[in-house]
Amino acid sequence: MSDINVLEHEDVPEHHLVDVKDEEKILNQYKIGKDQLPKIRKTDPCVKILEEYFDMEIEEGRLVRIVRPHSVSGVSVAYRVVVRG
């Protein structure tokens, strides 16, 4: 692993790679397609750390769950689709 893990920084929200078997369930829950989700690039430091953690290349089209603290609801969950770049 690299010496610096950006996911450990206090200002970076939690990033989780969504299991492939759960992707369709999530998309159906929100009634959206992957093309409607915000994007996250394969070169994003958080994606690179996830690749190191899982010891695999994360392919384009995979989903990443981002969990942030929220003042009202406690947490805010968002999804991003991995794209080239």
C-alpha positions as CSV (number, residue, x, y, z in Angstrom):
1,M,0.0,0.0,0.0
2,S,1.0,3.6,-0.5
3,D,2.4,5.5,2.5
4,I,-0.6,7.9,2.5
5,N,-4.1,6.7,2.7
6,V,-6.4,9.5,1.7
7,L,-9.4,7.6,3.1
8,E,-7.9,8.0,6.6
9,H,-8.0,11.8,6.3
10,E,-10.7,13.4,8.5
11,D,-12.1,15.5,5.6
12,V,-12.5,12.6,3.2
13,P,-15.8,10.7,3.5
14,E,-15.9,6.9,3.7
15,H,-15.7,5.2,0.3
16,H,-16.9,1.6,-0.2
17,L,-16.8,-0.6,-3.3
18,V,-20.3,-1.9,-3.9
19,D,-20.5,-5.7,-4.4
20,V,-21.5,-6.5,-8.0
21,K,-24.5,-8.5,-6.8
22,D,-25.9,-5.4,-5.0
23,E,-25.5,-3.0,-7.8
24,E,-28.8,-3.9,-9.6
25,K,-30.7,-3.8,-6.4
26,I,-29.4,-0.2,-5.6
27,L,-30.2,1.0,-9.1
28,N,-33.7,-0.5,-8.9
29,Q,-34.3,1.0,-5.5
30,Y,-33.6,4.5,-6.9
31,K,-35.1,3.7,-10.3
32,I,-32.0,5.0,-12.2
33,G,-29.4,3.7,-14.5
34,K,-25.7,4.0,-14.1
35,D,-25.6,6.7,-16.7
36,Q,-27.6,8.9,-14.3
37,L,-25.2,8.7,-11.4
38,P,-22.4,11.1,-10.7
39,K,-19.0,9.9,-11.8
40,I,-15.7,9.1,-10.1
41,R,-12.5,8.6,-12.1
42,K,-10.4,5.5,-12.0
43,T,-7.5,7.9,-11.2
44,D,-9.2,9.3,-8.2
45,P,-7.0,8.7,-5.1
46,C,-9.9,7.1,-3.2
47,V,-10.4,4.6,-6.1
48,K,-6.7,3.8,-6.1
49,I,-6.7,3.1,-2.3
50,L,-9.8,0.8,-2.8
51,E,-7.8,-1.0,-5.5
52,E,-4.9,-1.5,-3.2
53,Y,-7.2,-2.7,-0.4
54,F,-9.0,-5.2,-2.5
55,D,-5.8,-6.1,-4.4
56,M,-7.6,-5.8,-7.8
57,E,-8.3,-3.3,-10.6
58,I,-11.7,-1.7,-10.2
59,E,-13.3,-1.8,-13.6
60,E,-15.2,1.0,-15.3
61,G,-18.9,0.8,-14.4
62,R,-18.5,-0.4,-10.9
63,L,-20.3,1.5,-8.1
64,V,-18.7,3.2,-5.1
65,R,-20.8,4.1,-2.0
66,I,-19.8,7.3,-0.3
67,V,-21.0,7.8,3.3
68,R,-20.8,11.3,4.8
69,P,-21.8,12.6,8.2
70,H,-25.0,14.7,8.0
71,S,-26.2,17.2,10.6
72,V,-29.9,16.2,10.3
73,S,-30.1,12.6,9.3
74,G,-26.8,11.4,10.8
75,V,-25.4,10.1,7.6
76,S,-25.8,10.8,3.9
77,V,-25.2,8.0,1.3
78,A,-24.3,8.7,-2.3
79,Y,-23.2,6.6,-5.2
80,R,-20.7,7.2,-7.9
81,V,-20.0,5.1,-11.0
82,V,-16.3,4.5,-11.9
83,V,-15.3,6.0,-15.3
84,R,-12.1,6.1,-17.3
85,G,-9.6,8.8,-16.5
